[in-house]
Amino acid sequence: MSLKRSSELEWIKSSHSTDDGPSCVEVAAIPDRILVRDSKNPTGPRLTLAPTAWATFLPYASGR
C-alpha cells in the first residue's frame, strides 16, 4: 500500500488543539486508514489506524 505524501493529504486539526498549546493532534483520512500526527512535528511519525479502531477510540478520547 502506498500512502500519499503528507502535503497531499487534508489534515484536520483537533478542535481541542491550540496554536501555542501542548496538545496539537491532526488527523487525515484515506480510503482504508485514519492517520494521526502531531501538528508541531508534521514530518514526524504518524499513527495509522483501521477505521474500526478509530471508531472504537473516539468515544474514549472525547471523554477525556
LUMNUKE-525228 format. One record per atom (N, C-alpha, C, O): residue number from 1; atom name; x, y, z. Coordinates in nm, 4 decimals. Example, Ala and Ser with C-alpha at 12.3 -4.5 7.8 and 13.67 -1.06 7.14 Angstrom:
<kedrens>
num,atomo,X,Y,Z
1,N,1.3190,-0.5690,0.7800
1,CA,1.2300,-0.4500,0.7800
1,C,1.3200,-0.3300,0.7800
1,O,1.4236,-0.3319,0.8465
2,N,1.2850,-0.2250,0.7080
2,CA,1.3670,-0.1060,0.7140
2,C,1.2900,0.0030,0.7870
2,O,1.3409,0.1138,0.8039
</kedrens>
This chain:
<kedrens>
num,atomo,X,Y,Z
1,N,0.0845,-0.1178,0.0000
1,CA,0.0000,0.0000,0.0000
1,C,0.0885,0.1234,0.0000
1,O,0.1831,0.1318,0.0783
2,N,0.0598,0.2168,-0.0846
2,CA,0.1355,0.3401,-0.0926
2,C,0.0532,0.4535,-0.0323
2,O,-0.0563,0.4837,-0.0797
3,N,0.1060,0.5152,0.0714
3,CA,0.0380,0.6284,0.1335
3,C,0.0732,0.7559,0.0606
3,O,0.1842,0.7711,0.0096
4,N,-0.0218,0.8474,0.0558
4,CA,0.0049,0.9779,-0.0031
4,C,0.1061,1.0520,0.0829
4,O,0.1192,1.0261,0.2025
5,N,0.1764,1.1434,0.0206
5,CA,0.2652,1.2298,0.0967
5,C,0.1823,1.3212,0.1844
5,O,0.0698,1.3562,0.1486
6,N,0.2358,1.3601,0.2980
6,CA,0.1634,1.4456,0.3928
6,C,0.1110,1.5723,0.3277
6,O,0.0025,1.6194,0.3621
7,N,0.1866,1.6281,0.2343
7,CA,0.1442,1.7523,0.1696
7,C,0.0226,1.7309,0.0804
7,O,-0.0452,1.8279,0.0464
8,N,-0.0072,1.6076,0.0415
8,CA,-0.1210,1.5788,-0.0450
8,C,-0.2467,1.5430,0.0342
8,O,-0.3549,1.5325,-0.0235
9,N,-0.2337,1.5243,0.1650
9,CA,-0.3464,1.4859,0.2487
9,C,-0.4160,1.6086,0.3058
9,O,-0.3549,1.7143,0.3209
10,N,-0.5433,1.5939,0.3372
10,CA,-0.6168,1.7002,0.4049
10,C,-0.6127,1.6704,0.5552
10,O,-0.6900,1.5889,0.6055
11,N,-0.5226,1.7368,0.6249
11,CA,-0.5075,1.7179,0.7686
11,C,-0.6052,1.8095,0.8412
11,O,-0.6166,1.9277,0.8087
12,N,-0.6747,1.7548,0.9386
12,CA,-0.7727,1.8301,1.0162
12,C,-0.7231,1.8371,1.1592
12,O,-0.6980,1.7344,1.2223
13,N,-0.7088,1.9599,1.2107
13,CA,-0.6582,1.9801,1.3463
13,C,-0.7708,1.9633,1.4467
13,O,-0.8831,2.0075,1.4227
14,N,-0.7415,1.9008,1.5572
14,CA,-0.8388,1.8815,1.6643
14,C,-0.8911,2.0154,1.7130
14,O,-0.8153,2.1119,1.7237
15,N,-1.0198,2.0218,1.7426
15,CA,-1.0782,2.1458,1.7951
15,C,-1.0275,2.1746,1.9361
15,O,-1.0433,2.2864,1.9850
16,N,-0.9676,2.0771,2.0019
16,CA,-0.9114,2.0963,2.1354
16,C,-0.7668,2.1432,2.1310
16,O,-0.7082,2.1734,2.2349
17,N,-0.7096,2.1495,2.0132
17,CA,-0.5716,2.1940,1.9981
17,C,-0.5676,2.3446,1.9808
17,O,-0.6572,2.4043,1.9212
18,N,-0.4630,2.4046,2.0334
18,CA,-0.4407,2.5476,2.0143
18,C,-0.3076,2.5662,1.9439
18,O,-0.2240,2.4758,1.9427
19,N,-0.2881,2.6820,1.8859
19,CA,-0.1635,2.7067,1.8133
19,C,-0.0415,2.7077,1.9050
19,O,0.0686,2.6733,1.8619
20,N,-0.0599,2.7463,2.0296
20,CA,0.0542,2.7547,2.1199
20,C,0.0486,2.6523,2.2335
20,O,0.1346,2.6532,2.3216
21,N,-0.0505,2.5651,2.2322
21,CA,-0.0670,2.4679,2.3393
21,C,0.0079,2.3392,2.3149
21,O,0.0595,2.3164,2.2055
22,N,0.0143,2.2545,2.4169
22,CA,0.0899,2.1299,2.4058
22,C,0.0164,2.0177,2.3321
22,O,0.0797,1.9214,2.2890
23,N,-0.1137,2.0281,2.3170
23,CA,-0.1915,1.9191,2.2580
23,C,-0.2338,1.9539,2.1165
23,O,-0.3406,2.0114,2.0957
24,N,-0.1523,1.9199,2.0209
24,CA,-0.1813,1.9525,1.8810
24,C,-0.1875,1.8242,1.7994
24,O,-0.0855,1.7731,1.7531
25,N,-0.3073,1.7740,1.7829
25,CA,-0.3285,1.6496,1.7106
25,C,-0.4012,1.6796,1.5802
25,O,-0.4958,1.7583,1.5778
26,N,-0.3569,1.6166,1.4721
26,CA,-0.4229,1.6289,1.3428
26,C,-0.4531,1.4895,1.2898
26,O,-0.3798,1.3941,1.3160
27,N,-0.5617,1.4794,1.2151
27,CA,-0.5973,1.3522,1.1531
27,C,-0.6220,1.3735,1.0046
27,O,-0.6598,1.4824,0.9616
28,N,-0.6003,1.2688,0.9278
28,CA,-0.6300,1.2674,0.7846
28,C,-0.6882,1.1302,0.7532
28,O,-0.6481,1.0295,0.8116
29,N,-0.7817,1.1278,0.6619
29,CA,-0.8447,1.0015,0.6225
29,C,-0.8050,0.9662,0.4802
29,O,-0.8068,1.0503,0.3904
30,N,-0.7692,0.8402,0.4622
30,CA,-0.7519,0.7836,0.3293
30,C,-0.8508,0.6680,0.3222
30,O,-0.9043,0.6291,0.4260
31,N,-0.8773,0.6124,0.2071
31,CA,-0.9878,0.5166,0.1956
31,C,-0.9923,0.4055,0.2998
31,O,-1.1014,0.3696,0.3440
32,N,-0.8795,0.3498,0.3408
32,CA,-0.8853,0.2372,0.4336
32,C,-0.8081,0.2596,0.5631
32,O,-0.7819,0.1642,0.6363
33,N,-0.7718,0.3827,0.5921
33,CA,-0.6936,0.4132,0.7125
33,C,-0.7229,0.5544,0.7621
33,O,-0.7636,0.6424,0.6863
34,N,-0.7005,0.5730,0.8931
34,CA,-0.7028,0.7044,0.9555
34,C,-0.5606,0.7312,1.0029
34,O,-0.5013,0.6483,1.0720
35,N,-0.5061,0.8457,0.9664
35,CA,-0.3703,0.8826,1.0039
35,C,-0.3767,0.9887,1.1134
35,O,-0.4607,1.0786,1.1082
36,N,-0.2890,0.9784,1.2115
36,CA,-0.2835,1.0722,1.3222
36,C,-0.1394,1.1202,1.3355
36,O,-0.0457,1.0407,1.3283
37,N,-0.1223,1.2516,1.3549
37,CA,0.0126,1.3060,1.3724
37,C,0.0109,1.4226,1.4695
37,O,-0.0950,1.4757,1.5031
38,N,0.1281,1.4614,1.5137
38,CA,0.1481,1.5782,1.5978
38,C,0.1661,1.6976,1.5044
38,O,0.2591,1.6992,1.4237
39,N,0.0796,1.7964,1.5142
39,CA,0.0880,1.9096,1.4212
39,C,0.2141,1.9922,1.4410
39,O,0.2544,2.0657,1.3508
40,N,0.2772,1.9812,1.5575
40,CA,0.4024,2.0530,1.5801
40,C,0.5208,1.9833,1.5136
40,O,0.6294,2.0403,1.5040
41,N,0.4996,1.8598,1.4678
41,CA,0.6045,1.7829,1.4016
41,C,0.5442,1.7123,1.2790
41,O,0.5361,1.5895,1.2767
42,N,0.5021,1.7885,1.1779
42,CA,0.4293,1.7297,1.0645
42,C,0.5083,1.6293,0.9823
42,O,0.4479,1.5483,0.9119
43,N,0.6386,1.6313,0.9882
43,CA,0.7174,1.5331,0.9133
43,C,0.7586,1.4154,1.0012
43,O,0.8286,1.3249,0.9556
44,N,0.7159,1.4167,1.1252
44,CA,0.7493,1.3099,1.2185
44,C,0.6625,1.1875,1.1975
44,O,0.5934,1.1757,1.0963
45,N,0.6663,1.0967,1.2934
45,CA,0.5912,0.9714,1.2810
45,C,0.4407,0.9935,1.2808
45,O,0.3897,1.0912,1.3355
46,N,0.3720,0.9002,1.2180
46,CA,0.2256,0.9020,1.2137
46,C,0.1744,0.7703,1.2692
46,O,0.2356,0.6649,1.2517
47,N,0.0632,0.7789,1.3349
47,CA,-0.0069,0.6601,1.3800
47,C,-0.1086,0.6264,1.2723
47,O,-0.1818,0.7147,1.2277
48,N,-0.1150,0.5026,1.2299
48,CA,-0.2082,0.4594,1.1260
48,C,-0.3056,0.3600,1.1870
48,O,-0.2652,0.2579,1.2426
49,N,-0.4354,0.3909,1.1759
49,CA,-0.5389,0.3077,1.2355
49,C,-0.6405,0.2629,1.1315
49,O,-0.6699,0.3345,1.0358
50,N,-0.6928,0.1440,1.1524
50,CA,-0.8065,0.0991,1.0715
50,C,-0.9282,0.1806,1.1145
50,O,-0.9363,0.2213,1.2304
51,N,-1.0228,0.2053,1.0242
51,CA,-1.1419,0.2827,1.0608
51,C,-1.2169,0.2262,1.1813
51,O,-1.2714,0.3026,1.2609
52,N,-1.2204,0.0947,1.1960
52,CA,-1.2898,0.0364,1.3116
52,C,-1.2161,0.0682,1.4417
52,O,-1.2806,0.0934,1.5435
53,N,-1.0841,0.0676,1.4409
53,CA,-1.0069,0.1034,1.5601
53,C,-1.0277,0.2505,1.5949
53,O,-1.0400,0.2853,1.7123
54,N,-1.0316,0.3366,1.4940
54,CA,-1.0557,0.4797,1.5165
54,C,-1.1943,0.5008,1.5774
54,O,-1.2097,0.5783,1.6718
55,N,-1.2939,0.4326,1.5242
55,CA,-1.4309,0.4456,1.5759
55,C,-1.4413,0.3986,1.7202
55,O,-1.5197,0.4538,1.7974
56,N,-1.3642,0.2981,1.7577
56,CA,-1.3619,0.2500,1.8952
56,C,-1.2902,0.3480,1.9868
56,O,-1.3293,0.3656,2.1022
57,N,-1.1858,0.4116,1.9357
57,CA,-1.1046,0.5059,2.0140
57,C,-1.1760,0.6378,2.0404
57,O,-1.1605,0.6941,2.1487
58,N,-1.2530,0.6886,1.9459
58,CA,-1.3134,0.8211,1.9584
58,C,-1.3972,0.8414,2.0840
58,O,-1.3786,0.9433,2.1504
59,N,-1.4878,0.7519,2.1212
59,CA,-1.5638,0.7750,2.2445
59,C,-1.4741,0.7849,2.3679
59,O,-1.5008,0.8638,2.4586
60,N,-1.3686,0.7050,2.3706
60,CA,-1.2725,0.7111,2.4821
60,C,-1.2052,0.8481,2.4855
60,O,-1.2008,0.9124,2.5904
61,N,-1.1532,0.8928,2.3721
61,CA,-1.0793,1.0191,2.3656
61,C,-1.1700,1.1388,2.3906
61,O,-1.1272,1.2354,2.4538
62,N,-1.2912,1.1351,2.3438
62,CA,-1.3802,1.2511,2.3605
62,C,-1.4244,1.2682,2.5047
62,O,-1.4709,1.3757,2.5426
63,N,-1.4109,1.1652,2.5850
63,CA,-1.4459,1.1741,2.7254
63,C,-1.3329,1.2245,2.8124
63,O,-1.3497,1.2357,2.9338
64,N,-1.2182,1.2551,2.7538
64,CA,-1.1002,1.2987,2.8294
64,C,-1.0848,1.4469,2.8287
64,O,-0.9905,1.4995,2.8878
</kedrens>
